[in-house]
Amino acid sequence: MPSTTSKKTAPRASHRLSVSLAEEKLAEIAEKIKVSVAWVVREAIERLLRDEQPLFHVGQE
């Protein structure tokens, strides 16, 4: 008889995404502030979410 119990895993704090972008401007920004293009993209998304949904970020700054 198959087991009906399932493993419970902790929720993931982040998701891995694959995105295709024209990278020229992002590379300029990254080079200017000495970070990776990935960091620039993550920061931009975090700022967008914070600005669009401010109630989800109360106390997280």
Residue pairs with C-beta under 8 A, 6 or more apart in sequence:
19 41
21 41
23 37
26 37
26 40
26 41
27 37
29 40
30 36
30 37
30 39
30 40
33 40
49 56
49 57
50 57
50 61
